[in-house]
Amino acid sequence: MHVFITGGTGTIGTAVVAELVSAGHTVSALARSDRSAATLTAAGATPVAGALADLDVLRAGARAAEGVVSLAFSNDYGSPESLAAGMAEESAAMAALGEELVGSDRPFVVVSGTPWAPGRPSTESDPLPLEGPVADRARSVIAALDLAERGVRGSAIRLPRTVHADGTGGFAGLLTEAARRSGVAGYPGDGEQRWPAVHARDAAVLFRIALERAPAGTAWHAVADEGDRVRDLIEVIGRRLGLPVERVADETFGPFGPIFAMDQPASSAHTREALGWEPTHESLLEDLEHVEP
C-alpha cells in the first residue's frame, strides 16, 4: 500500500514511517523543511514539500495514495489561543484529506487522545469530550469517522497522554522540560492522578494494523500502561535530573494545567482482543530512566 502521512517526523510519526516501511508499504510524507525532508528520505519515505496549511498539497498527496494517516499538529501549546489555532489548522487539514478520499473505500487513520471516564479507565466505547480545551479536536475526529457513510474507511487511534521513546515525549516529556526550566521537578494536582502511556513503536504497530484492516468508523486505544501515578513519574524525573520533587500550581503548565491534574487512566482491552495488538516495548517508568541528567 502507498501511504501518505502528515506529521511523519515527530515522535509518533517517525515510528509510524519506520513501521510501514519495514512492513513493505511505501510512504510519502509531508515535509515543511529541508531538514524534515532529509529525515524522511533517510527513513525510506518520499518527502512532499509543504506545510499543514497547504491544503492543495494535502489533497494531492491523498489523491495519489492508497491510504492516509493524519498525525501533524502544531507544537505551540503556550496559550489557549495557540492551542485553539493548532486545532483549527488540524481540522481544516483533516477535512481536506477526508474529502479527497470520499467514495474510494481507502483507509484514513486519524488521531485523538483517550477520553476521560469518571472513576474508571476509559474504554474504546466512551465518547470523546465535546467540552473543554480539546473539544475541537474531538469534533474533527468525529467528522472523519462519519465519512464512513461516504465511502471512506476511516478509523481513529486514541493515544494516551504520553507517547514516549528514549525518555522523551508526551505529557511526561513536558514535565521533564518544565523541570529543566524551573529547577524543580514539579507535579500538578495531588500527584495521585494516573496517566496512561504507550511506547511510540508499539503505537506505530497499531497505526499499521488500522490502515490494513480496521473497519470503517471505529476507534481504538493505543494504551500499554493503563495508568501511571504522576507522583511516580515525577520522582523518576527528579532523580534523573538531580532536582527536588515538589507539588506546583496547576497554572505552571499553562493551558494543559486542568488536564494535567485529572485522573485519566485508559484501557485497551477491546483493541487487543479485536485487532490482536500487543505492546512489547518498555513501559514509561522504565523509559524515563533514559532521561539525560
Salt bridges, closest charged atoms under 4 A:
GLU19 OE2 - ARG208 NE 2.53
ASP56 OD1 - ARG59 NH1 2.79
GLU90 OE2 - ARG137 NH2 2.61
GLU99 OE2 - ARG150 NH1 2.78
GLU100 OE2 - ARG63 NE 2.92
ASP126 OD1 - ARG120 NH2 2.80
ASP136 OD1 - ARG139 NH1 2.92
GLU192 OE2 - ARG229 NH1 2.59
ASP202 OD1 - HIS281 ND1 2.93
GLU212 OE2 - HIS25 NE2 2.87
GLU212 OE1 - ARG208 NH1 2.98
ASP232 OD1 - ARG229 NH2 2.79
GLU235 OE2 - ARG231 NE 3.00
ASP263 OD2 - ARG194 NH2 2.71
GLU278 OE2 - ARG272 NH1 2.81
GLU282 OE2 - HIS290 NE2 3.13
ASP287 OD2 - HIS164 ND1 2.58
GLU289 OE2 - ARG239 NH2 2.59
